């Protein structure tokens, strides 16, 4: 008959075993408990599912049954070593451990060992965890990191690198070295403020950039940056804040692109636009000036005409008409310039045609009696050439119409303009009238008009030549103006 005390101890022991068994089954890992000989004495349900053995089939076998065949001999040695120094630790620290299922398949495991002292001796508890998914994730992460490194290193137009939370350079790439001039061993650990200009550092811009990125998640800027050698380049920079799973700031990713060439092109384009606008305004101003001058000269011409009509003296009327003709020739130039595209040059061939026609009309010449022939090639000239040439043409054509055809004699007046073959221009005014007097010398002529022609020819840097019989030919050669290169084809 048992003593009451023995029954109480048995009930306490059963209670403890029940608690221990419940804890063992609740463990998330496969639990395998073996004695000092390596014989399995207890497993939990997770171990059954992990290795594919029924519990009854595992108990009583050596633990090596759960180890791949090629590792079993070594495992026995490790087990004996643990028996000499039993303590809580991981098995095979730094090694890739593998378990073997009943069907022969293998899988990666992590094993934690714990010694258990019992009345029957020391037992060893092994917590076995299947880390297949963890290893897969780690491998995928390593592959992803490798691809990212290859990607970052392969980008040549952008400097991509990392900063720690304080702004110190934590990584470096070949593109960053090419752009900024620092080798990795020179720059890693240095504060990224060294990339900013001195004036930006004085304004605290680097610290401001980190604060903005940490606060809003990103910071962007386009401004001047400094290379290792002190030279500057215009850069587009982006700083992005990085956080861990708990939301703690772990650093920054910085992407920089050298956009100096783009900046230069933009500045050139801006200058071109400003110059184009300035030119447009200048053309408008010149056109307005030419318009006003033309109107003023037309008013003067009209006043001269009215005065000539009312003066009653044929000699004075002729003088006023000559002056009116000269004023009209200048007004016509300003009219042409006003209508020209850039208001700086005109097609002198068009101008001569209009000018000769106006002279014929002013002198009331019957075109059926005296024909007009104008033969010119397109030549673009500025006002400094157009005015003297126009006055010369008006003067000489007027003289021909007044003096070459007395008594309503029929004839022809022609004007020619073109290159003379020596890189100069030739202006020729001819008629088939009665010709010049035998003793004519234009240099000693008392005519104000011929004196004006001589002065204007010298102003052009040209030479004048009079020829007579039959008719009269006046040839003037002068340097081709630079504007003539813009001539029409």
Secondary structure as GFF3:
##gff-version 3
##sequence-region A 1 489
A	DSSP	alpha_helix	4	26	.	.	.	ID=ss1
A	DSSP	beta_strand	30	34	.	.	.	ID=ss2
A	DSSP	beta_strand	40	43	.	.	.	ID=ss3
A	DSSP	alpha_helix	45	51	.	.	.	ID=ss4
A	DSSP	alpha_helix	55	58	.	.	.	ID=ss5
A	DSSP	three_ten_helix	63	66	.	.	.	ID=ss6
A	DSSP	three_ten_helix	69	71	.	.	.	ID=ss7
A	DSSP	alpha_helix	72	84	.	.	.	ID=ss8
A	DSSP	beta_strand	89	90	.	.	.	ID=ss9
A	DSSP	beta_strand	97	100	.	.	.	ID=ss10
A	DSSP	beta_strand	106	118	.	.	.	ID=ss11
A	DSSP	beta_strand	121	130	.	.	.	ID=ss12
A	DSSP	alpha_helix	132	154	.	.	.	ID=ss13
A	DSSP	beta_strand	158	163	.	.	.	ID=ss14
A	DSSP	alpha_helix	174	180	.	.	.	ID=ss15
A	DSSP	alpha_helix	184	187	.	.	.	ID=ss16
A	DSSP	three_ten_helix	192	195	.	.	.	ID=ss17
A	DSSP	alpha_helix	198	202	.	.	.	ID=ss18
A	DSSP	alpha_helix	205	216	.	.	.	ID=ss19
A	DSSP	beta_strand	218	226	.	.	.	ID=ss20
A	DSSP	beta_strand	232	243	.	.	.	ID=ss21
A	DSSP	beta_strand	249	258	.	.	.	ID=ss22
A	DSSP	alpha_helix	260	311	.	.	.	ID=ss23
A	DSSP	alpha_helix	314	339	.	.	.	ID=ss24
A	DSSP	beta_strand	345	347	.	.	.	ID=ss25
A	DSSP	alpha_helix	348	362	.	.	.	ID=ss26
A	DSSP	beta_strand	370	376	.	.	.	ID=ss27
A	DSSP	beta_strand	380	382	.	.	.	ID=ss28
A	DSSP	alpha_helix	383	403	.	.	.	ID=ss29
A	DSSP	three_ten_helix	406	408	.	.	.	ID=ss30
A	DSSP	beta_strand	411	419	.	.	.	ID=ss31
A	DSSP	beta_strand	424	431	.	.	.	ID=ss32
A	DSSP	three_ten_helix	442	444	.	.	.	ID=ss33
A	DSSP	alpha_helix	448	459	.	.	.	ID=ss34
A	DSSP	beta_strand	463	468	.	.	.	ID=ss35
A	DSSP	beta_strand	472	479	.	.	.	ID=ss36
A	DSSP	three_ten_helix	482	486	.	.	.	ID=ss37
###
